[in-house]
Amino acid sequence: MPDNLLIPDQACVNKAIDFISGFSSVVLGSVKSAKKAHTSYAPFITHGNNFYVYVSALAEHSHTLQNGSASLFFIEDEQQAKTIFARTRLTIDCTVAIIEATTSSESHLLDQFEQRHGATVKLLRSLPDFILFELKPLSASFVTGFGAAYDVTPNLKTLTRSTRGACRI
């Protein structure tokens, strides 16, 4: 995390919680190889302090996520932004692990996916190529405008434990 980020107050943390509660999917940044980045997206849920995505093993991002690290990126819609140069955004760096298939943890989390994202998840669960990934936050920054970049790393548990919208447990 850069040293020049501001320390957030509770109002800033609440703003970050409200911000991510409006999202059903997240932009995923991961690494293909030492010099090649990969960007994609996936629907997500949160549980406890972690984020979860359920993606096909046939998709490139399932291979890059298996490298063990990723970045989650939430960004304000261009149409809603006051200026295109300073869109509100939250970046969360994570470690990544696979939740083993047929475990009670996987079943419970996929039930939550189905509750949040609907009938499509029921179909995906019947396909043999889908993998459930757990993304554990390590650090995060929240940018709300020019000169307003906050290190919300100390508040990651607060951010992911929200009972609102996309961050519902």
N, C-alpha and C positions, 0 to 999 in steps of 0.2 A: 504494500500500500504506500503511495507517495506520502512524504512527510508533510506536505502542504495542505492536507485535507483538514477541514474544520471538525471539531468535536460536536456532535449533534446534541440538542436538548430534547426533552420529551416531545415537544411539539413537532420537531423534525422527524423523530422516530414514528410518531403517529401519522405524519404525512406519508412516510415511506410505506407504512402498513396499508393505508388507504390506497396508495398508488398501486401496489401489487395486487390488491384485492380485486381490481378491475380486469385482471388477466386470467384467461383460461389456458393459454399456451405461453411458452417462453422460448426465446432465441437461445440456442445452444452454441457455444464456441468450444471447439476441441481441436486436437492436433492430429493430422494424418501421419506426419513424419517430422523430423527435426526442423524442416524448413517450410512445411506446408500446413496451413491452417484450414479448418473446415467449419462452416457455419450452417446451421439448420434450425429447425424448431420442432417442438413437440408439446402436446398437451401435458399438463402436470397436475400433481396434487402435492400437498404437504402433509406430513404426519410427524408429530414431535418437533424436532429441530431440523428435519430434513425435507428435501424435495425429492419427488419420484417422477420418472418418465417411463413410459411403456412403449417400446419401439421394436420394429421388425429387425431381425438379424440380417435381413437382406438389404437394409438401408445402410448407407455409408456411415451415418452417425452412430450406429450400434458398434461398429468396429473402432471408431475413434474414441468413443466413450470408454471402451475397454482398455485404453491406455492409462486410465486411472485418474485423470483430472479433466475438468471442464469449467467453463464460465457460463453462468446464467445471465441473460441480459433482458431487462424489461425497459421499453422505451415508449415515451409518449407518442401518440399518433400525430403525424405531421399536421393534420387538419386542426388539431386541438392546440398546437403549440403557439405561443405568443411570437416566437422567432424560431426559425429553422436552425439557427446557430446554437441554441441553448435549450434543446428539448430536455424535459425531465427524464431521468434514467437512473436505473439501479443495476449495478453489476455485482454479482456474487461469485467469487472463486470457490470451487468445490473439489473435494476428492470424490471419486466415483467407484461404486462397487455394484456387483450384480447380486440381486436377491434371488437365491436359488429357487427354481421352479418346484412346484408341488409342496412347498413348505407352508406352514400355517401363516407365517408372516406374509408370504406372497399372496395367499388367498385373501387375507384380511385387507391388504392394500389394494388388490384388484377389485374387491367389493367397493372400496371407497372410490376407486376410479370410475366404476360403473355408476355409482350414485351421483358423482360429479359430472361425468361426461356422457352418460346415457347408454343406449342400447348398442351402439357401435362397439363398446368395450366388451360386451357379452360375446359378440362375434369374434373379436380379436382374441379373446381368451381361448377360443376353440382352435385357433391356428397354432401350429407347433413352433413357429419361428419367432414369436414375440418374447422379448426379454424385458424384465423389470429392473431398472437401474435406480440405485439410491445415490443421491447427490448430497454430501455433507458439507455445509458451508464452512469455509475457513476465514474468509475476509470479504468485506463488502464496502462499496462506496455508493453514495446517493447524491446525484447532481440535480439541483432544482433551478439552476439558472447561472448567469455569469457571476463568477466569484463565489458561488455557493455550492461547493463540493464537500460532502461530509463523509467521514469515516464512521460507518455504522457497524463496524466489526464487533464492538462490545455489546451491541443490541441484537445480534443475530437471532437469539432465542426468542426475543420479543417479536421480531419480524415474522418468524415462521410459526409462531404459536397464536397468531391472530385467529379470532373466531369469525372473521368477516370474509365474505366472497371467496376468492380463489385460494385463500390460505386457511380455509376451514379444516379442522382436524376431523 
